Amino acid sequence: MTGITRRKDRRCFPVWTTPPPLPRSDGSTTRRRSGSARSVVEPGPLTGDEADRYIAKYRATIEPVGARPEDVLDDYSTVIRVTPTRARVY
């Protein structure tokens, strides 16, 4: 599963990869995403409001695997912005 936080411009996303997702209630999961990526040189992990939104959105995915939100931000400290071009969902 790729954790995605939508930015204000609605085009770029911080990405965090986890084990494959469980199917949604309708039985679908996203299997493939395509997009252009660029590494963003930032001093350390996400901080402030962006980090708070990210953790709030993915806390349910982070905690069951025994990780702490603060550790995830430290362990995945290189920000890669992906501009999605398409996704195949089935």
QUICOR-V630978 format. One record per backbone hydrogen bond with DSSP energy under -1.0 kcal/mol. CO is the residue of the C=O (numbers start at 1). NH is the residue of the N-H. Records with the same first field share a line. If there is no record, write none. Layout:
CO->NH, NH
This chain:
1->18
3->16
7->10
12->7
13->82
16->3
24->27
28->24
29->90
32->88
34->85, 86
36->83
38->81
40->42
42->44
47->51
48->52
49->53
50->54
51->55
52->56
53->57
54->58
55->59
58->61, 62
59->63
62->67
63->66
68->72
69->73
70->74
71->75
72->76
79->40
81->38
83->36
86->34
88->31, 32
